[in-house]
Amino acid sequence: ETPETMASNIAKFLPYKPSIIGACCGSTPEHIREIIKVIRSYNNS
């Protein structure tokens, strides 16, 4: 899964206000950066 795809999938859960979001083996720092971007964007909207 690309970092962008992973972040897009996580974005679908943000309206439910998850308290923990994580990644697993195979995830790279780029995956985490994309997740952070989508969370910040959601919080600023």
C-alpha distance matrix in Angstrom:
0.0 3.8 6.6 8.2 6.2 6.3 9.8 10.7 10.2 12.2 14.7 15.8 17.1 19.0 22.2 22.6 23.1 21.0 22.7 19.9 16.2 14.3 11.4 11.4 11.5 8.9 8.7 10.8 13.5 11.7 9.3 12.7 14.3 12.2 12.8 16.4 16.8 15.9 18.2 20.9 20.8 21.2 24.0 25.8 25.9
3.8 0.0 3.8 5.4 5.2 6.2 8.6 9.8 10.7 12.4 14.2 16.0 17.7 18.9 22.1 23.2 23.3 21.5 23.1 20.5 16.7 15.0 12.3 13.1 13.2 10.2 9.0 9.8 11.7 9.1 7.5 11.2 11.9 9.7 11.3 14.6 14.4 14.0 16.8 19.0 18.7 19.7 22.5 23.9 24.2
6.6 3.8 0.0 3.8 5.5 5.2 6.2 8.6 10.0 10.6 12.2 14.8 16.1 16.7 20.1 21.2 20.8 19.2 20.5 17.9 14.2 12.7 10.6 12.2 13.0 10.5 8.0 8.1 9.1 6.2 4.2 7.7 8.2 6.0 7.8 10.9 10.8 10.9 13.5 15.5 15.6 16.8 19.3 20.7 21.4
8.2 5.4 3.8 0.0 3.8 5.5 5.2 6.1 8.6 9.9 10.5 12.9 15.0 15.5 18.5 20.2 20.2 19.2 21.0 19.0 15.3 14.8 13.2 15.3 16.5 14.1 11.6 11.8 12.3 9.0 7.4 10.1 9.6 6.3 8.2 11.1 10.0 9.3 12.6 14.5 13.7 14.9 17.9 18.9 19.0
6.2 5.2 5.5 3.8 0.0 3.8 5.5 5.0 6.2 8.6 9.8 11.2 13.5 14.9 17.7 19.0 19.6 18.4 20.7 18.6 15.0 14.4 12.8 14.5 15.8 13.7 11.9 13.2 14.4 11.7 9.1 11.9 12.5 9.1 9.8 13.3 12.6 11.0 13.9 16.5 15.6 15.9 19.1 20.6 20.3
6.3 6.2 5.2 5.5 3.8 0.0 3.8 5.4 5.2 6.3 8.7 10.4 11.6 13.0 16.2 17.0 17.2 15.5 17.4 15.1 11.4 10.7 9.1 11.1 13.0 11.6 9.3 11.2 12.4 10.5 7.1 9.3 10.8 8.0 7.5 11.3 11.7 10.1 12.2 15.1 15.1 15.1 17.8 19.8 20.0
9.8 8.6 6.2 5.2 5.5 3.8 0.0 3.8 5.4 5.1 6.1 9.0 10.3 10.6 14.0 15.3 15.1 14.0 15.9 14.1 10.6 10.8 10.4 13.2 15.5 14.3 11.4 12.3 12.4 10.3 7.3 8.4 9.0 5.7 4.8 8.3 8.2 6.3 8.6 11.5 11.3 11.5 14.2 16.1 16.3
10.7 9.8 8.6 6.1 5.0 5.4 3.8 0.0 3.8 5.5 5.1 6.9 9.5 10.3 12.9 14.8 15.4 14.9 17.5 16.3 13.0 13.8 13.4 16.1 18.3 17.0 14.5 15.7 16.0 13.6 10.8 12.2 12.4 8.8 8.2 11.3 10.3 7.5 10.2 12.9 11.7 11.3 14.7 16.3 15.7
10.2 10.7 10.0 8.6 6.2 5.2 5.4 3.8 0.0 3.8 5.4 5.6 7.5 9.7 12.2 13.1 14.2 13.2 16.1 14.7 11.5 12.3 12.0 14.3 16.9 16.1 14.0 16.1 17.0 15.2 11.8 13.0 14.3 11.1 9.5 12.9 12.9 10.0 11.6 15.0 14.2 13.1 16.2 18.4 17.7
12.2 12.4 10.6 9.9 8.6 6.3 5.1 5.5 3.8 0.0 3.8 5.3 5.5 6.9 10.2 10.8 11.1 9.9 12.5 11.1 8.1 9.6 10.3 13.2 16.3 16.1 13.6 15.4 15.8 14.5 11.0 11.2 12.7 10.0 7.3 10.3 11.1 8.2 8.7 12.4 12.4 11.0 13.5 16.2 16.0
14.7 14.2 12.2 10.5 9.8 8.7 6.1 5.1 5.4 3.8 0.0 3.8 5.4 5.3 8.0 10.0 10.4 10.5 13.4 13.0 10.5 12.6 13.7 16.9 19.9 19.4 16.6 17.9 17.7 16.0 13.0 13.0 13.4 10.5 8.2 10.3 10.0 6.4 7.2 10.5 9.6 7.8 10.9 13.3 12.6
15.8 16.0 14.8 12.9 11.2 10.4 9.0 6.9 5.6 5.3 3.8 0.0 3.8 5.8 7.1 8.6 10.4 10.8 14.2 14.2 12.1 14.4 15.5 18.2 21.3 21.0 18.7 20.6 20.8 19.2 16.0 16.2 17.0 14.0 11.7 14.0 13.8 10.1 10.6 13.9 12.8 10.3 13.3 15.8 14.4
17.1 17.7 16.1 15.0 13.5 11.6 10.3 9.5 7.5 5.5 5.4 3.8 0.0 3.8 5.6 5.6 7.3 7.1 10.7 11.0 9.6 12.4 14.2 17.1 20.5 20.9 18.5 20.6 20.7 19.7 16.4 15.9 17.2 14.9 11.8 13.7 14.5 11.1 10.3 13.8 13.6 10.8 12.8 15.9 15.1
19.0 18.9 16.7 15.5 14.9 13.0 10.6 10.3 9.7 6.9 5.3 5.8 3.8 0.0 3.8 5.2 5.2 6.4 9.6 10.5 9.6 12.9 15.2 18.5 22.0 22.3 19.5 21.0 20.4 19.4 16.5 15.3 16.1 14.0 10.9 11.8 12.5 9.2 7.5 10.7 10.7 7.5 9.1 12.4 11.8
22.2 22.1 20.1 18.5 17.7 16.2 14.0 12.9 12.2 10.2 8.0 7.1 5.6 3.8 0.0 3.8 5.4 8.1 11.4 13.3 13.0 16.4 18.8 22.0 25.5 25.9 23.2 24.8 24.2 23.1 20.2 19.1 19.7 17.5 14.6 15.3 15.5 12.1 10.5 13.0 12.4 8.7 10.0 12.9 11.6
22.6 23.2 21.2 20.2 19.0 17.0 15.3 14.8 13.1 10.8 10.0 8.6 5.6 5.2 3.8 0.0 3.8 5.8 9.3 11.4 11.9 15.4 18.0 21.0 24.6 25.6 23.1 25.0 24.7 24.1 20.9 19.7 20.9 19.1 15.7 16.6 17.6 14.4 12.4 15.2 15.4 11.8 12.5 15.9 15.0
23.1 23.3 20.8 20.2 19.6 17.2 15.1 15.4 14.2 11.1 10.4 10.4 7.3 5.2 5.4 3.8 0.0 3.8 6.4 9.0 10.1 13.8 17.0 20.2 23.9 25.0 22.2 23.7 23.0 22.8 19.8 18.0 19.1 17.9 14.3 14.5 15.9 13.3 10.5 13.0 14.0 10.7 10.4 14.0 14.0
21.0 21.5 19.2 19.2 18.4 15.5 14.0 14.9 13.2 9.9 10.5 10.8 7.1 6.4 8.1 5.8 3.8 0.0 3.8 5.6 6.9 10.6 13.8 16.8 20.6 22.0 19.4 21.2 20.8 21.0 17.8 16.0 17.8 16.8 13.1 13.6 15.8 13.5 10.8 13.8 15.3 12.5 12.5 16.3 16.7
22.7 23.1 20.5 21.0 20.7 17.4 15.9 17.5 16.1 12.5 13.4 14.2 10.7 9.6 11.4 9.3 6.4 3.8 0.0 3.8 6.9 10.2 13.9 16.8 20.4 22.3 19.6 21.2 20.4 21.2 18.4 15.9 17.9 17.7 13.9 13.9 16.6 15.1 11.9 14.4 16.7 14.4 13.5 17.3 18.4
19.9 20.5 17.9 19.0 18.6 15.1 14.1 16.3 14.7 11.1 13.0 14.2 11.0 10.5 13.3 11.4 9.0 5.6 3.8 0.0 3.8 6.6 10.2 13.0 16.7 18.6 16.1 17.8 17.4 18.5 15.6 13.2 15.7 15.8 12.1 12.5 15.7 14.5 11.8 14.7 17.1 15.3 15.0 18.7 20.0
16.2 16.7 14.2 15.3 15.0 11.4 10.6 13.0 11.5 8.1 10.5 12.1 9.6 9.6 13.0 11.9 10.1 6.9 6.9 3.8 0.0 3.8 7.2 10.5 14.1 15.5 12.8 14.6 14.4 15.1 12.0 10.0 12.7 12.4 8.8 10.0 13.1 11.8 9.9 13.2 15.3 14.0 14.5 17.9 19.1
14.3 15.0 12.7 14.8 14.4 10.7 10.8 13.8 12.3 9.6 12.6 14.4 12.4 12.9 16.4 15.4 13.8 10.6 10.2 6.6 3.8 0.0 3.7 6.9 10.5 12.1 9.6 11.6 11.9 13.2 10.1 8.4 11.9 12.1 9.0 10.7 14.0 13.4 12.2 15.2 17.4 16.7 17.4 20.5 21.9
11.4 12.3 10.6 13.2 12.8 9.1 10.4 13.4 12.0 10.3 13.7 15.5 14.2 15.2 18.8 18.0 17.0 13.8 13.9 10.2 7.2 3.7 0.0 3.8 7.1 8.4 6.1 8.8 10.0 11.2 8.0 7.6 11.4 11.5 9.3 11.8 14.6 14.3 14.0 17.0 18.9 18.6 19.8 22.6 23.9
11.4 13.1 12.2 15.3 14.5 11.1 13.2 16.1 14.3 13.2 16.9 18.2 17.1 18.5 22.0 21.0 20.2 16.8 16.8 13.0 10.5 6.9 3.8 0.0 3.8 6.2 5.8 9.1 11.4 12.9 10.1 10.4 14.2 14.4 12.8 15.3 18.0 17.8 17.8 20.7 22.5 22.2 23.5 26.3 27.5
11.5 13.2 13.0 16.5 15.8 13.0 15.5 18.3 16.9 16.3 19.9 21.3 20.5 22.0 25.5 24.6 23.9 20.6 20.4 16.7 14.1 10.5 7.1 3.8 0.0 3.8 5.4 8.3 11.4 13.1 11.1 12.1 15.5 16.0 15.2 17.7 20.2 20.3 20.7 23.4 25.1 25.2 26.6 29.2 30.5
8.9 10.2 10.5 14.1 13.7 11.6 14.3 17.0 16.1 16.1 19.4 21.0 20.9 22.3 25.9 25.6 25.0 22.0 22.3 18.6 15.5 12.1 8.4 6.2 3.8 0.0 3.8 6.4 10.1 11.0 9.3 11.4 14.3 14.5 14.5 17.2 19.1 19.4 20.5 23.0 24.3 24.8 26.6 28.8 29.9
8.7 9.0 8.0 11.6 11.9 9.3 11.4 14.5 14.0 13.6 16.6 18.7 18.5 19.5 23.2 23.1 22.2 19.4 19.6 16.1 12.8 9.6 6.1 5.8 5.4 3.8 0.0 3.8 7.0 7.8 5.8 7.6 10.6 11.0 10.9 13.5 15.5 15.9 16.9 19.3 20.7 21.4 23.0 25.2 26.5
10.8 9.8 8.1 11.8 13.2 11.2 12.3 15.7 16.1 15.4 17.9 20.6 20.6 21.0 24.8 25.0 23.7 21.2 21.2 17.8 14.6 11.6 8.8 9.1 8.3 6.4 3.8 0.0 3.8 5.2 5.2 6.7 8.8 10.1 11.0 12.8 14.6 15.9 17.1 18.8 20.3 21.6 23.0 24.8 26.4
13.5 11.7 9.1 12.3 14.4 12.4 12.4 16.0 17.0 15.8 17.7 20.8 20.7 20.4 24.2 24.7 23.0 20.8 20.4 17.4 14.4 11.9 10.0 11.4 11.4 10.1 7.0 3.8 0.0 3.8 5.4 5.1 6.2 8.7 9.9 10.5 12.4 14.5 15.4 16.4 18.3 20.0 21.0 22.5 24.5
11.7 9.1 6.2 9.0 11.7 10.5 10.3 13.6 15.2 14.5 16.0 19.2 19.7 19.4 23.1 24.1 22.8 21.0 21.2 18.5 15.1 13.2 11.2 12.9 13.1 11.0 7.8 5.2 3.8 0.0 3.8 5.4 5.0 6.2 8.6 9.8 10.5 12.5 14.3 15.3 16.5 18.4 20.0 21.1 22.7
9.3 7.5 4.2 7.4 9.1 7.1 7.3 10.8 11.8 11.0 13.0 16.0 16.4 16.5 20.2 20.9 19.8 17.8 18.4 15.6 12.0 10.1 8.0 10.1 11.1 9.3 5.8 5.2 5.4 3.8 0.0 3.8 5.5 5.2 6.2 8.7 10.0 10.9 12.5 14.3 15.5 16.7 18.5 20.1 21.5
12.7 11.2 7.7 10.1 11.9 9.3 8.4 12.2 13.0 11.2 13.0 16.2 15.9 15.3 19.1 19.7 18.0 16.0 15.9 13.2 10.0 8.4 7.6 10.4 12.1 11.4 7.6 6.7 5.1 5.4 3.8 0.0 3.8 5.4 5.0 6.1 8.6 10.0 10.5 12.2 14.2 15.3 16.4 18.3 20.1
14.3 11.9 8.2 9.6 12.5 10.8 9.0 12.4 14.3 12.7 13.4 17.0 17.2 16.1 19.7 20.9 19.1 17.8 17.9 15.7 12.7 11.9 11.4 14.2 15.5 14.3 10.6 8.8 6.2 5.0 5.5 3.8 0.0 3.8 5.5 5.1 6.2 8.8 10.0 10.5 12.2 14.3 15.3 16.4 18.5
12.2 9.7 6.0 6.3 9.1 8.0 5.7 8.8 11.1 10.0 10.5 14.0 14.9 14.0 17.5 19.1 17.9 16.8 17.7 15.8 12.4 12.1 11.5 14.4 16.0 14.5 11.0 10.1 8.7 6.2 5.2 5.4 3.8 0.0 3.8 5.4 5.0 6.3 8.7 9.9 10.5 12.4 14.3 15.4 16.7
12.8 11.3 7.8 8.2 9.8 7.5 4.8 8.2 9.5 7.3 8.2 11.7 11.8 10.9 14.6 15.7 14.3 13.1 13.9 12.1 8.8 9.0 9.3 12.8 15.2 14.5 10.9 11.0 9.9 8.6 6.2 5.0 5.5 3.8 0.0 3.8 5.4 5.3 6.2 8.6 9.9 10.7 12.3 14.3 15.6
16.4 14.6 10.9 11.1 13.3 11.3 8.3 11.3 12.9 10.3 10.3 14.0 13.7 11.8 15.3 16.6 14.5 13.6 13.9 12.5 10.0 10.7 11.8 15.3 17.7 17.2 13.5 12.8 10.5 9.8 8.7 6.1 5.1 5.4 3.8 0.0 3.8 5.5 5.1 6.1 8.5 9.8 10.5 12.2 14.3
16.8 14.4 10.8 10.0 12.6 11.7 8.2 10.3 12.9 11.1 10.0 13.8 14.5 12.5 15.5 17.6 15.9 15.8 16.6 15.7 13.1 14.0 14.6 18.0 20.2 19.1 15.5 14.6 12.4 10.5 10.0 8.6 6.2 5.0 5.4 3.8 0.0 3.8 5.5 5.2 6.1 8.6 9.9 10.6 12.4
15.9 14.0 10.9 9.3 11.0 10.1 6.3 7.5 10.0 8.2 6.4 10.1 11.1 9.2 12.1 14.4 13.3 13.5 15.1 14.5 11.8 13.4 14.3 17.8 20.3 19.4 15.9 15.9 14.5 12.5 10.9 10.0 8.8 6.3 5.3 5.5 3.8 0.0 3.8 5.5 5.1 6.1 8.6 9.9 10.7
18.2 16.8 13.5 12.6 13.9 12.2 8.6 10.2 11.6 8.7 7.2 10.6 10.3 7.5 10.5 12.4 10.5 10.8 11.9 11.8 9.9 12.2 14.0 17.8 20.7 20.5 16.9 17.1 15.4 14.3 12.5 10.5 10.0 8.7 6.2 5.1 5.5 3.8 0.0 3.8 5.4 5.1 6.1 8.6 10.0
20.9 19.0 15.5 14.5 16.5 15.1 11.5 12.9 15.0 12.4 10.5 13.9 13.8 10.7 13.0 15.2 13.0 13.8 14.4 14.7 13.2 15.2 17.0 20.7 23.4 23.0 19.3 18.8 16.4 15.3 14.3 12.2 10.5 9.9 8.6 6.1 5.2 5.5 3.8 0.0 3.8 5.4 5.1 6.1 8.7
20.8 18.7 15.6 13.7 15.6 15.1 11.3 11.7 14.2 12.4 9.6 12.8 13.6 10.7 12.4 15.4 14.0 15.3 16.7 17.1 15.3 17.4 18.9 22.5 25.1 24.3 20.7 20.3 18.3 16.5 15.5 14.2 12.2 10.5 9.9 8.5 6.1 5.1 5.4 3.8 0.0 3.8 5.5 5.2 6.3
21.2 19.7 16.8 14.9 15.9 15.1 11.5 11.3 13.1 11.0 7.8 10.3 10.8 7.5 8.7 11.8 10.7 12.5 14.4 15.3 14.0 16.7 18.6 22.2 25.2 24.8 21.4 21.6 20.0 18.4 16.7 15.3 14.3 12.4 10.7 9.8 8.6 6.1 5.1 5.4 3.8 0.0 3.8 5.5 5.3
24.0 22.5 19.3 17.9 19.1 17.8 14.2 14.7 16.2 13.5 10.9 13.3 12.8 9.1 10.0 12.5 10.4 12.5 13.5 15.0 14.5 17.4 19.8 23.5 26.6 26.6 23.0 23.0 21.0 20.0 18.5 16.4 15.3 14.3 12.3 10.5 9.9 8.6 6.1 5.1 5.5 3.8 0.0 3.8 5.6
25.8 23.9 20.7 18.9 20.6 19.8 16.1 16.3 18.4 16.2 13.3 15.8 15.9 12.4 12.9 15.9 14.0 16.3 17.3 18.7 17.9 20.5 22.6 26.3 29.2 28.8 25.2 24.8 22.5 21.1 20.1 18.3 16.4 15.4 14.3 12.2 10.6 9.9 8.6 6.1 5.2 5.5 3.8 0.0 3.8
25.9 24.2 21.4 19.0 20.3 20.0 16.3 15.7 17.7 16.0 12.6 14.4 15.1 11.8 11.6 15.0 14.0 16.7 18.4 20.0 19.1 21.9 23.9 27.5 30.5 29.9 26.5 26.4 24.5 22.7 21.5 20.1 18.5 16.7 15.6 14.3 12.4 10.7 10.0 8.7 6.3 5.3 5.6 3.8 0.0
